[in-house]
Amino acid sequence: MKFNFKKKFGQNFITDKNLLKSICLDADIHATDEVLEIGAGMGALTSALCQEAKKVVAYEIDQELKPHLQALEPQNLVLHFEDALKKPLAQIESDFEGCYKLVANLPYYITTPLIFKFLQSTLVDSITIMVQKEVGERIVAQFGGKDYGALSVCCQYFGKPKIMRKVPKSVFTPQPDVDSCIVRLDIEKRYDENAANFFQVVRMCFKSRRKTLLNNLAEGLGVEKSTLSGLGFDLNRRAEQLSPTQFEQLTLLLKDYLGQDKIVPMLQ
C-alpha cells in the first residue's frame, strides 16, 4: 500500500515483527483479555494483538488508513476512525464487557494527555505504551530529581510504572529523531473522588516548578497565603520534593481544611 506519512499525526509505524510480539508479551495479553489500542496505524500491532486477545477495539484518526484497516481479517477486531482523545471515556468503554488493557504505540504529541485521560478510568487494568525514551524516564522518575513531575506523580499514584524495554528508532518507518521505550503501568488504585482532587492538587503544585507549594496552591485555589497557614503541612518546599504518598496526604488535608467544593475535580 502506497502511503503518505503525515507529520501532523506523528506517524511512526513499527516494522519489526519480533518487537510486535514483545509488546504483546510486555502487556501480558491473554486469550480472555479485551484490549484497547490507540493509534492502529497500518495495523501491524493491531493484528498481533488480535492473535492473543479475546477482543481488540482499535482507534485510528487517519481516515486514509480506513480501507487498509477494514481489510484486516481478524473477527475479534472493532475499528473506530476518530480521535480517542476527544471521545468521552464512557463512550470508549461501552465497547467492553468489563475491564480491559490499554496497549498503544502512541504518537509522541498525545502521550501525556492520553495517559491522564485513561488514568481517570475505573475499568482499565493496565496501560502498556510505546513512548519517547525521555517521556518513559519521566514516568518512572523518583521524587527529588529533575525528571520528576506531574506525570511521574500521577502514574505512580495509581501503580508502579516500569520501563519494559528500550526501543531503537531504527525499527520505525519513517525513522523518528529519538529512541523510544515501552512502559507498562499496572493499575493498583482506581480513580475516584479522592483521585480527582489529587489530580488537581498535583497540577496546581507543578504549575510553576520554581515556586513553592504555598505560592502555587494559593494561586491555584484563589486564596490568600495566610489561609493555608494552619494546614499542618510544610508548604515551603517545591513540588518535586514530594513523593506521591505525600501528595496524597496534602490532598486529604486540603479537602478537610478548605472543604470539598474548593478543589474542583479534573474535567475529562
C-alpha positions in Angstrom: 0.0 0.0 0.0 1.4 3.4 -1.0 1.0 5.8 1.9 2.0 9.4 2.6 3.1 9.7 6.2 1.5 12.6 8.0 3.7 14.6 10.3 0.7 16.2 12.0 -0.4 12.8 13.3 3.1 11.9 14.5 3.1 8.7 12.4 6.0 6.3 13.0 5.0 2.7 12.3 6.6 -0.4 13.7 8.4 -2.6 11.1 10.0 -5.2 13.4 7.8 -8.4 13.8 9.8 -9.5 16.9 9.1 -6.2 18.5 5.3 -6.6 17.9 5.4 -9.9 19.7 7.4 -8.4 22.5 4.8 -5.6 23.0 2.1 -8.3 23.4 4.3 -10.1 26.0 5.1 -6.9 27.8 1.4 -6.1 28.0 0.7 -9.7 29.3 -2.1 -10.2 26.8 -4.1 -13.5 27.2 -6.9 -15.1 25.4 -9.5 -13.9 27.9 -8.4 -10.2 27.7 -10.2 -7.3 26.0 -7.7 -4.7 24.6 -8.0 -1.1 23.6 -5.4 0.1 21.1 -5.0 3.8 20.4 -3.3 4.6 17.0 -3.8 1.5 14.9 -1.7 2.9 12.1 -1.1 0.3 9.4 -2.5 -2.4 11.7 0.7 -4.3 12.4 0.4 -4.2 16.2 -3.4 -4.5 15.8 -3.1 -7.8 14.1 -0.6 -9.1 16.7 -2.9 -8.1 19.5 -5.9 -9.9 17.8 -3.9 -13.1 17.7 -3.5 -13.0 21.5 -6.7 -11.3 22.9 -10.3 -12.1 23.1 -11.3 -8.7 21.6 -9.4 -5.7 20.3 -11.0 -2.2 20.0 -8.7 0.0 17.9 -8.8 3.7 17.2 -7.2 5.5 14.3 -7.5 9.2 13.5 -6.2 9.0 9.9 -9.1 8.4 7.5 -6.7 7.5 4.7 -5.9 4.2 6.5 -9.5 3.2 6.7 -9.6 0.9 3.6 -6.4 -0.8 4.7 -7.5 -1.4 8.3 -11.0 -2.6 7.3 -9.4 -5.2 5.1 -7.7 -6.9 8.1 -9.0 -10.4 8.7 -9.5 -10.7 12.5 -13.1 -11.3 13.5 -12.4 -10.1 17.0 -11.5 -6.5 15.9 -13.7 -3.4 16.3 -12.4 -0.3 14.5 -13.2 3.3 15.2 -11.9 6.1 12.9 -12.0 9.0 15.2 -9.9 10.9 17.8 -9.9 8.9 21.1 -8.7 12.0 22.9 -11.9 13.8 22.0 -14.3 10.9 22.6 -15.8 10.7 26.1 -14.3 7.9 28.2 -17.7 6.4 28.9 -18.4 6.0 25.1 -15.0 4.4 24.5 -15.5 1.9 27.3 -19.0 1.0 26.1 -17.3 -1.4 23.7 -16.1 -3.6 26.6 -17.8 -6.1 28.7 -15.8 -5.2 31.7 -12.1 -4.4 32.5 -9.7 -4.0 29.6 -6.0 -3.4 28.9 -4.7 -0.4 27.0 -1.9 -1.0 24.5 -0.6 1.6 22.2 2.3 2.8 20.0 1.5 6.5 20.7 2.2 9.5 18.6 4.5 11.4 20.9 2.4 14.6 20.9 -0.6 12.9 22.5 1.3 10.8 25.1 0.7 12.9 28.2 -2.9 13.9 27.6 -3.8 10.4 26.7 -2.2 8.9 29.8 -4.0 11.4 32.0 -7.3 10.6 30.3 -7.1 6.9 30.9 -5.8 7.2 34.4 -9.3 8.5 35.1 -10.9 5.2 34.0 -12.3 2.8 36.6 -12.1 -0.1 34.1 -8.6 -0.1 32.7 -6.4 -2.8 34.3 -3.1 -1.8 32.7 -1.5 0.7 30.4 1.3 -0.5 28.1 2.6 2.1 25.8 5.4 2.9 23.4 6.7 6.4 24.3 9.6 8.6 23.6 12.5 7.4 25.8 12.7 10.7 27.7 8.9 10.5 28.5 9.4 7.0 29.8 12.2 8.2 32.1 9.9 11.0 33.4 7.1 8.5 34.1 9.3 6.3 36.3 11.4 9.2 37.8 11.7 9.3 41.6 10.9 12.4 43.6 13.7 14.9 44.0 15.1 14.6 40.5 14.9 16.9 37.5 12.8 14.4 35.5 10.2 14.1 38.3 6.9 16.0 37.5 3.1 15.8 37.5 3.2 12.8 35.0 5.5 10.9 37.3 3.4 11.6 40.4 0.1 10.7 38.8 1.3 7.5 37.2 3.0 6.3 40.4 -0.1 7.2 42.5 -2.1 4.6 40.5 0.5 1.9 40.4 4.2 1.1 39.8 5.2 2.0 36.2 8.1 0.1 34.7 10.2 0.5 31.6 9.9 -2.9 30.0 12.5 -2.4 27.2 14.2 0.3 25.2 13.4 0.5 21.5 15.8 2.0 18.9 14.5 4.5 16.4 15.7 2.2 13.6 12.6 -0.1 14.0 10.2 2.6 12.9 9.1 3.8 9.5 9.7 6.7 9.0 12.5 6.8 11.5 12.0 9.3 14.3 14.7 11.5 15.7 14.7 9.9 19.1 14.7 6.4 20.7 11.7 5.0 22.4 10.8 2.7 25.2 7.9 0.5 26.3 6.3 1.4 29.6 3.8 -0.7 31.5 1.6 0.5 34.4 -0.5 -2.0 36.2 -3.4 -0.1 37.9 -3.4 -0.8 41.6 -5.7 2.1 42.7 -9.0 3.0 40.9 -10.0 6.5 40.0 -12.5 8.0 42.5 -13.4 11.3 44.1 -10.1 11.5 46.0 -8.1 10.8 42.9 -9.9 13.6 41.1 -8.9 16.0 43.8 -5.4 14.5 43.8 -5.0 15.3 40.1 -6.0 18.9 40.7 -3.6 19.4 43.6 -0.7 17.9 41.7 -1.3 20.1 38.6 -1.5 23.2 40.8 1.7 22.4 42.6 3.7 21.8 39.4 2.2 24.8 37.5 5.4 26.7 38.2 8.3 24.4 39.2 10.4 27.3 40.7 7.6 28.4 43.0 6.9 26.9 46.4 3.9 24.7 47.1 2.4 27.7 49.1 2.7 30.1 46.2 1.3 27.6 43.6 -1.6 26.5 45.8 -2.6 29.9 46.9 -2.8 31.0 43.2 -4.4 27.8 42.0 -7.1 27.8 44.8 -7.7 31.5 44.7 -7.0 32.0 48.4 -4.6 34.2 50.4 -1.4 32.5 51.5 -2.3 33.1 55.1 -5.4 31.0 54.6 -3.2 27.9 54.2 -1.1 28.7 57.3 -3.0 26.3 59.5 -2.9 23.3 57.2 -0.2 21.5 59.2 2.0 20.7 56.1 5.3 22.2 55.1 4.4 24.3 52.1 7.8 26.0 51.7 9.0 23.1 49.7 8.8 22.7 45.9 6.6 20.1 44.2 9.5 17.9 43.1 10.4 17.3 46.7 7.1 15.5 47.5 6.5 11.8 46.9 3.1 10.6 45.6 2.2 9.5 49.1 2.9 13.0 50.4 0.8 14.5 47.7 -2.0 12.2 48.8 -1.6 13.4 52.3 -1.6 17.0 51.1 -4.8 16.5 49.1 -6.6 15.0 52.1 -5.5 17.8 54.3 -6.7 20.4 51.8 -10.0 18.7 51.4 -10.6 18.7 55.2 -9.2 22.2 55.7 -10.9 24.0 52.8 -13.9 21.8 52.0 -14.6 19.6 49.0 -16.0 22.4 46.9 -12.7 24.3 46.9 -10.9 21.6 44.9 -12.6 21.3 41.5 -12.3 17.8 40.1 -10.3 17.5 36.9 -12.6 17.6 33.9 -12.4 14.7 31.4 
